[in-house]
Amino acid sequence: MKYILLVALSTLIISCQTSPPKQELSLPSDTVGLAPLAKSPPSVLILDHKYFVVTYDRPTRLARHVTYSLTATQLKNSANATRSNKFKADPLLADYKELIVKPSEYLKTGYDQGHLANSKDFGFNQEAQDETFVMSNMAPQKPNLNRDAWLKLEDQVRKWACGEEEVKVITGPILGKNLKTLKSGLPIPNQFFKIVLDETPPKKMLAFIYNQTDKGDVMAEREIKLTELKKEVLPQINDTEKTNFSKYPIVPIKDWKSFDCFTKMKPAKIVKK
């Protein structure tokens, strides 16, 4: 009898010490085109367009920011593509139809479909050039900003890319509260930011905040310091943009190498809205 009790007790002890089989957790993904980001808020989608990445804000249907690299080699081959002006809904949002922005939302609003990743930066490849016309890469911009002040900044970024050989560009609207909207409900940002990171040693950074009402050459006036960058921009992008900005000291414009290696593409008229 004692033997039977001992065997039963031993069996019970062994069974209690045996670990249950491990179960793999199936975590919901809130991203499109990329693996889920750690600690990524549920209101964000990552849209990987191969040549640039859009971090898409679900509540506003605007990009929080768009990120891409730009090199001198790419710009020297800019004649490989032509601008088509074929704006289109983002196909990566096909499973999120309520988040899709259509080109028609801008019609007769007085606002341009302002590129965040500029189309001229992608003239080295027709596929890349065409891809920049997805609506997730657009934000409402006044014509004076889109076709003048912002355009001048984009032209200069290409010159820095040529001079420094390679830069990383992070750009987007500042998604403030209580913004006015288009008739469709799409918010109209009051400001836009652009961060330029020099990827060739010694690494450095420039950052700008432009106003929706800007026109002309206001680059020197719109250059911001680290304190403004931390206050106005980084809170919006730090949850998804993994760049270690502390490695890029802000260096004045005058200390950046600037060279025009950009070959003009065939001109295309900007369609008035």
N, C-alpha and C positions, 0 to 999 in steps of 0.2 A: 504493500500500500504506500509506504514511504517512497519507494522507487517511482511509482506512478505519479505521485504528487510532485516529486523532484523534476521528472521529465516534463510535466505540464507547466511547471513554473519556469523552467529554462526556455521552453518554447514561447511562453508569453513575453519573457524579457527580450528574446531575440527579435520577436515581431515588433516590439515597441521601439527597438533601436534601428530598425530598417527604415531608411529614408524613403518617402513617397516619390514616385516618378516625377521628374521635373516637367513643368508645363511651360511651353513657350507663350509669352504674352503677345497678343496681337494689338499693337497700338494704332489708333486711327491716324491716318496721314492727312495733313492739311496743306499739302504741297502738290504742285504739278510740275513735272519735268525734272525734279531733283529729289534726293532722299530727304526725309523730314529733318528739319533743323532742331537741335536740342533746345528746349525751352522756347521754341517758336510760338508766339501767341496764336490762338486759333483764328484770328482775324486776318492772317497773312497767307498769301499763296506765293510760291516761288516759281516763276515762269522762265524756264531755260530755253532761250531762243538761239542756242548754239554759239552765236557771236556776241551776245549780250544777255544779261539776266535781269529780269524785271521782278522786283519785290512788290507784290500787288496788295493794296489795301482793300479788303473786302467791303468795309462799310462805305467807303467813298467811291469805289470803282476807279481809283487813280493809283498810279505807282507811288510807293513810298520813296523808292529810288531805283535807278537803273545803273548797272555796273558793267564796265567793259574795259578791255585793254586797247591801246592805240599805239602803233609803232611807226617809225620812219619808213620801214620797208613797206608796210601796208599803204601808206600815203603816197609813196613813189609809184604805186601801181593803181592809183585811183581812177585811171582811165578805163579800167576793165569793166565798168558798169555805168549805166545811165539811170537817172531818176525817172520813175514812172508815175508818181503821184497816185498809186493805187492803194488808197487807204482801205483797211479791212479789219473786221472783227477778229480778235485773237483766237485762233483755232485751239489753243491750249486751254481755253475756258469753255470748251464744248460741253463739259460735264457740269458747268456752273453757269447755266444760261442767264440766271438773274443778275450775274455780275458782268455780263458782256456789254461793252460800249460800242455803239454803231456809229459810223461816220455821219449819218444823217442827224445825229444829236447836235452837231455843230452848225448845221445849215441855218443861215440868216440870223445868227446870234451875235455877230460882230467880233467873234473870237476865232483865231486860227487853231488848227490842230497842231499844236507845238510839239515838235520832236524833243524827247529827252536824250535818247541816244541819237545823235545827229546823223542824218542819212549820208552826208558827204564823208563822214568818217569811215564808211563801209563801201566805198567805191572800188575796192580791190576785188570784189566778188559780187556778181549779180544776185546770187541767192541772199547774201548778207544785206545788200542794198535794199532788196525787196522786203526783207524781213523787218526792217526798221519801220515799215508802214503799218504794223499792227497797232490797233487803237490802245492797247495797254501801254504803249510807248509814247502816248500823247497826253497832253494836258492843255486846257484852255489858256491861250495867251493872246493878249492884245496885239494887233498887227505891228504897232510901233516897237513892241518888245521882241516879238518873234522874228520880224524881218529887218530889225535894225540893231538894237542894243544887245540882245541875246545872240544874234547872228555874229556880231563882231567878237563876242567872247568865244564862240565856237571856232571862228577862224583863227583866233589867237591860240586856242588849245592845240590846234593842229600844228601850228608853228612851234609850240613848245615840244610837242611829240617828235617833230623833226629834229629839233635842236638837242633834245635830251635822249633821243633814240627810242624810249618807251615810257609811256605814262599810263596810269590807271585813272579812269574817270568815273566818278560817282555823282549822279545828278538827279534832282527831283523837285517836286513842289513841296512847299512847307504847308503841311496839312493842319492849319489852325482851326479854331472853333468858330462857329457862327458865320461860315463863309457863304457868300451869295452863290446861287446856282444857275445853271442853264435851265431852260424849260423842262428838260428831261430829268432834272434833279442832280445832274453832275456838278460837283463843287467847282468854283472858280478860285484858284489859289491867289492870294495877294502877293506872294513872294516865291522865288525859286532859288535853289542852291546848286552850286557846282563845286566839287572838290577835285583837284588835280594832284595826283601823287606821282612823283618822279621815281621810277623803279630802277634807275641806274645810279650807282653810288657816286657821290654822296646823296642819299635819298632825302627828299624834301617834299614840301606840300604848299599848295595855294588853295584858298577857299574864298568863295564869293556868295553873296546873297543879293539877288536882283529883285526889284519891285515890278509889279505888273504894269505900272505906269511909266517905267523907264523908257528912254529913247536916246539915241546917239551913243557916243563913246563914254560910258560911265564906269569903265573897268577899274580905274584907280580908286574911284569913290566907293565901289562895291566890294573891294577886297576886305575880308574880315580877319580878325585876329583869333587866336586860339580860344580866348574866353568866350567870344561870340559863337564860335563853332560849337563849343561844348554846350552852350546854353540853347541855341536856336536849332541846331541840326542833329548833333549826335544822339540826343534822346529819341529821335524819330528813327534812326537807322541802326543803332547799336544792338538792338535785339536780333537782328538778322545779318548785318554786315560784319564779318569776322575780321576785318582789317585791324591791325594793331596800330592805331594812329600815333601812338607815342614814339614810334620809330621814324616818323616823318615830321621833322621840325618845320614850322612855317618860315619860309624864306621869301623876301620881297621879290616882286616882279622883275626888278632890274638885275637880279642875280640868276635869272633863268636864261638858258640858251634858247634863242629863237631863230628859226630858219624856215624859209618857205620852200618845202619840197613837194608841195601839193600840186598835182596836175589836175587842171579843171576838167570836170565832166561836162557832157553836153548839157546846156542850160535847159531848165524846165520852168514854166511859169507856175507861180504859186496860185492855187485856186482860191479865189475870194469866197468867203462864206457870208 
